[in-house]
Amino acid sequence: MTASTTTTPGIGTPVRSAAAFALLGTVQATLIFTLAALAVPLPGIGREFALDRSQLILLSAAYGLTFAGLLLLGGRLADRYGGRRALTAGLLVFAAASAAAPFAPGYEWLLAGRFAQGVGAALIAPAAMNVLRTASGSPAAYGRAMATWGGLSVLGATAGNLGSGIISALLSWRWSFAVPLLVAGAALALAPRLLPATPPGAGRSLDLPGAVLATGGITLASYGLVLTDARPWTSPAVLVPLAAGVALFTAFLVAERRSRDPLLPPRFVLDRGRATGLAAIALTAAGTSMTFILLSIHLQQGRGYSELGTSAAFTPFAVALLAAGRAAGPLIARYGAPRVTATGLATGAAGLALLATTGLGATPYAYGLLPGLVLLPAGAALSFAGAAVLATGGVPDRQTGLAGGVLNTAMELGPTVLLAALLTLGGDAVSLAATAGAFVALSRVTAATAALTGREARKAREHAP
């Protein structure tokens, strides 16, 4: 069925379907752009507001904490009240926070703005996928859309890291908030014309007890993990939120098994293909995020790069990402999502290994950092595209928002959990040995996951009719 023949309300032509995808995709990429927008200028913000290390860490993590913690609830709201309605509500919150944050006179105002941006993003991300399902018109078209959708997040992260360095060097870090504000404003203006109305999920409860437990568990555990960058695991500042988060999330899992209409049905994430896709998304997000964070520190503190020079060093990353992203859809159509995901993970693992062995020493950029900064994004684009198809395949319409919430939760928690673990094993995040160790460790985990994903792909082909 083509977009021109579907009876989906609000979508009448392929051109309008493409316009809806372009709008939703831009919004999704902007959410991740915003996550990375303060990464490069963060030291300058710390000097301007006289912040200590713990305040910088919280400011860096604030957006991601509320974003990740509220995604499951955001998915249920989209499925319960309709994707376009939830999307509009999220855009209003996101736009208001983005308008207020750049006028921050001090740390508390800016921190509140970042928390509020995360609340809006948690509503927007799953709602966008809910609307995209309706706009696609058919399961096959939705699958093709997801093959492209998977690469939008890493594209947004790349743009955020590159753009934040350029904007802060030429203007001020405050201008980084102009991008999310303009995109949110444009989306609010264009949504009624370009996006289809999405029906509410009649009879669905909100599962508020589950939402409270999941939000509290994810947020507190993530906060505890984030603090391991500055404090030992045995300190109360880490142990208390981490233990409380684990306890709340355990209670959430128990409550979901007993609920008649659970926020997160246990079988949903235990599906083999979906679990594979979510694992690949978490690892790929961790690899790209860790690369930006650790290499930015290494380049600025170890090699004396400026903010603008650091952004320029990552330009090949963006080029390789775009090129591989364009190829991902046709490759998935020809070889299947599991094989493309496995290939992407293996390529990304090779890129991480190269960054650890040749990229961190005194080797010139052209044949030191550059090979890894090409292989890693090429693999990430393929992995994200294939994994997004795996994670959302076979999801009924009434759970599209849930799928979006789970997918984005894996994307947010992957970097938080793995970076905390790797930095704990490696010690000081700024040291050259620790940075190399982190790349090597994640390369091995990613390569092992690629091997497992490839084995599942072979089994699926052998049992195919």
N, C-alpha and C positions, 0 to 999 in steps of 0.2 A: 504494500500500500504506500502510495506517495503522499507527500504533504498536500498535493493539489486535490486528492480524492478523499482524504480522510474527513470524517464527520466531527472531528474534535472541535468543540466550540472555540471560536476565536482565532483559529489557524486555518487560513483558506488557501494560501499559495506557498510554494517553496521559498519564495523571496521573504515572505513574512516569517516563516519558520527559521530561516537563516538569520534574520534580523533579531529574532527572539534569542537565538543561541548566542549571537554576538553580544547582545546586551547582558545576558546572564553570565557569559564567560568573562566579560570585562569586570563585572562585579566580583566574581569568584577570584580572579587574579588580583584584584585590588585588596581583597581581604587579606591575602598572604603578603602582598606588597606592604600593607600596613603593619603586619607582624614584624617585618624586617626593617621598617623605615627608620628606626632609631638605632640600629645595630652599629653602624659606622660612626655617627656623631655622638654616641653615648658618653665617651670620655669628655668631650667638650661640654655636654650638658652637666656632667658631674662637676666640672670646674666652675661653670656658671652659677650653679645652685649650691656649691660647697657640699656635695654629697659624699658620704662614706661608701665603702664597698657594698655593705648590705643594702643600702638605699638604692644604689645603682642596679643591683641584682633584682630587687623587687620591681623597680621601674622597667627594667628590661623584660621581666616575666609577666607583668600585670595584664597586658592584653591577652596573652596566651592562657593565663589562668582562668579568666572568666569565659573566654572563647571555648576552651576544652571542657570546662566544668558544666557549661549549660547546653552543650550541643545535643545531648540526648533529649532534654526537655524541648529544645528548639525543634527537633525532628518531630516529636509528638505534637507540638502546637501546629506545625505545618500540616501534618496528616489530619489533625482534628478540625482545624478551622479553615483549611485551604491554603495552598502554597502562596498564592499572590497576596492574600491578606497578611500572612506572616512575614512575607518578604517586605511589604510596605512598612509594617511596624518596625522591623529590624533596620531598614534603611533610614527611617526617621530618627531612631536612637543613634545610629552610626553617624549620621550627618550632624546631629546636634553635638555629639561628643567631639567630632573632628573640627567643628567650628569653634568650640570652646577651648580645646587643648592648646592651640598655638598662642593664646593670650595668657597662658599660665604665668603668674608673677612669681611662683615658687614651686617647690617639689610637690606639695600636697595636691595642688590644683592639677598639675600635669599627671600625677598618679591617678587621680579620680577620672580624668579624661581617658586615660588608657584602659582603665577598668571598664568604663562605660562603652568605649569602642568595642571591647570584647563581648559585652552583652549584646550589642547590635549584631555583631558578626555571627554569634551563636544562633540568632534567629534567621539571619540571611542565608547562611551556607546550606542548611538542609532544605529551606524553603525554595532556594534556587533550583535544586535538583528535583523537587516536587513539581515545580512549574515546567522544568525542562522535559520531564516525562510526558506531560500533557502536550507541550509544544511539539514534541517529536512525532506524535501521531501514531506510531507503531513500535512494538518491541525491537524490531530490527533497526529502525531509525534511531531509537534511543541507545542501542548498543553502539552504533557508529558515533553518535554524539559523545558517549562516555569515553570512547577511545581517544578523542581529542580533549575532553574535559580533564582527563587524568594528568595531562601535562601542564594545565593552566596554573596549578599551584606552585610548581617549581619555577615556572616562568615568572609568576608574581614575586616569589622570593628573590629571584635573580634581579628583577627590576628594582625591588626594594633595596637590595644591597648596593647595586650600582647607582641608583637614583639618589639614595640617601647621602652617599659620599659626594656626588656632584652638587646636589642642592645645598648641603651644609658648607661645602667649600666656596661656592659662588654666592650664596645668599645667606641662609641661616637654617638651622635644623627646624625652626618653626614652620618654614615653607613646605616641609615634607607632608604636613597635614592638608595642604591644598589639594593633593591628588585624591585622597579618599573623599574629601568634601565635594569636589567637583563631580566625581563619578557617582556618588550617592545622590547628589542633586539631579544629575542627568537621568539616572535610573528612575527616580521618583516621577520625573516629568514624562518619561517615555513609556513606563510600564503600562499605563492604561491603554495605550495604542498598540504596543508591540507584544504584550504578554497575554496569553489566554486566561480566562477566569478558571479557577480550579475549585471543584466542589469540595465542601467540607466532608470529613469522614463521620458520617452519621453514627451515633451510638457509641463512639469511642470515648473512654474516660481519659482524664489527664494523668492518672496514676501519680498524684501529688506526693504521696509518701515515697514512692520509688524515685521521683524526680529529686526530692530533697536529699535522699540518701546518696544517689548517684552524683549529684552536684557537689555535695559536701565531701564525699569520698575522693573524687577525682581532683577537686581543687586543693584540698588539704594535702593529699599525697604528692601532688605536683609541686606544691609550695615547699614541702619538706625536701624533695629531691633537688629543687632549684637551689636551696640554701647549702647543699653539700659543696657547692663551688667555693664557699667562703668559710664553712664551719665543718668540723669533723662529724662523722656519722653518729658518734656517741654523745654529742651535745644535745641538751634538752630542746634547743631551738629547731633541731632536725628531727629528733626522735618523737617529740610530742605530736606535731602535725602529721608526720609520716605514719605513726601508729594509729592515730585517730582516723586518718584517711583510709588506711587498710581496713580498720574495723567497720567504718561506715560502708565501704564498698562491699565488704563481705556480707554485711546485713542487707545491702541492696540485692545481692545475688540470691540470698535466701528468700527475701520477700518476693522477688520476681518469680521464683518457682511456685509460689503459693497464690500469686495474683491471677485473677480470671482474665484480665486484659493488661499484661505486663508492659512496662515501658520498653524493655529489651527482652523479647522472648529468648530463652536460652538456646533454642534450636537455630535461631537466626545467625548467630556467630559461630555455631559449631558445624555449619555446612562446610564441607572440605574446600570447595572452590573459594567460598567467601573468606574463610580463615586464611587461605593461602594469599589471597589478594590483600587482606588487611595487614598481614605480616610483611608483605613486600612493600606496601605503602609506608608502614612505620619505619622500616629499615632505610628505604630510599629517602624519606624525609629526614631521618637522622643523619644520613651521609651528607646530603647537600647542606643541611643546617650546620653540621659540625665543620664542614669545609669552609663555609663563610666565616664562622666565628673564629676558628683556630687560625686560619690563614690570614684573616684580617689582623689578628693580634701579632702573628709572626711577621707579616709584612711591615706593619707600622712600628712595632717595638724591636724586631730583630733585624730588619733591613732598612729601617728609616724611611719607609714610604709615607707620603702624605695621604690625606683622605681621598683626594682626587686621584692620586697615583694608585691607590688600592682599588678604587672603582675601575680604573683603566685596566688593571691587571686581570680583572674578572671578565673583561669584554669577550674573549674567546669562549668562555663558559656560556655566555648568552647566545652566541652565534651557533655553537654546537647544539645547544638545547633546542633552538628553533628548527635547525635542520633535521635533527632526529625526531622532533615532534611532528613535523610534516610527514615523515615516513612512517610513523607509528600506525596510523589508521589502516593504510593499505597492507602493511605487514600483518596486522591482526586479522584482517579479512582473509589473507592468504594462508597464514600459518597457525592462526588461533591465538587466543589471549595467553594460555599457559606457556607456550613456547616463547612468545615475545617477552613475557614477564621474566622467564628464566634467563633469556639472552640479555635483557637489560640489567638484571641483577649481576650476572657474570661480568658484563662490561663495566658496570659501576665498581665492582670489587677490584677489577684490574686498575681502574683509575685511582682508587683509594690507595692501592699498593704502590703505584707509581709516585703519588704525592708523598708517601712516607719514605721512599727510598731515594728518589732523585730530586724532589721538589723543595726539600727543607734545608738543604745544605747551601754551600756557596756556589753551586752550579748555576750558570746563567739561565735566565728566565726561559729563553727559547727552547732549550732542550732539558730544562729542569722542571719547572712548574707547568709549562704549557701542555705537554702530553697528557698529564693527569687532568688538567682543566678542560681538556677536550673529551677524553674518554668518560670521565665521571658524568657530565651532563648528558652525553649521548645515551649512556646506560640508564640514567635517571628518567629521561623522557620516555624511553621504551618501557621501563618498569612501571612508571606511574600510569601510562596508558593501558597496558595490559592488566595491571592490578585493579584499576578502576572498573574495567569490564567484568573481571572476576568477582569483585566485591558487590556489584550491583546486579549481576545476572540473575534472572529468575525471580526478582523481587516483585511482589504484587503491587498494584497501584496504591493500595491503602497503607503500604509500608515504605513508600518512596522517601518520605521525609526521614524516617528512621534510618534508611540506608545512607542518606546524606549525612546524618548525624554521626553514625558509626564510622563512616569513611573519614570524615574530618577529625573525629576524635583520635583515630589511629595516626593521622597525619600530625596532630598536635602533640600527642603523648610520646610518639616515637623519639623525637629529638630530646624531650625532657628526660625520659627514662634512660636512654642509651648514653646520652652525653654525661649524665650524672654518674652512671656506672663506669664509663671509660675514664673520666677525669679522676674518679676515686682510685681506680687501679693505676692510673698514670701519675698521680700526684699533682704538682703545680701545673695548671693549664698553660702557663706562659712559657715553660721550659721547652727547649727543642726536643729533648728525649721524650717528654710526656706527649707532645703533639704527634711525633712520629709513632709512638706506641698506640695512641688512640686511633690513628689511621690504619695501622696494621691490624689491630683487634677488630675494628668494624669491617675491614676488608675480608677477614676470615669468616666472620659471622655472615656477611652478605654472600660470600662464595658458597658457604654451606647451604644457605637458603636457596640459592640458585640451583644447586645440585638437587635438593629435595623437590623444588618446583619442576625441574626438568624431568625428574623421575615420575611425578604425578602426570605430567603431560604425556609421557610415553605410555603409561598405563591407560590413560584415557583413549589414546589412539588405538591401542591394542584391543580394547573392549568396544570400540566404536563399531556400529553395524556397517 
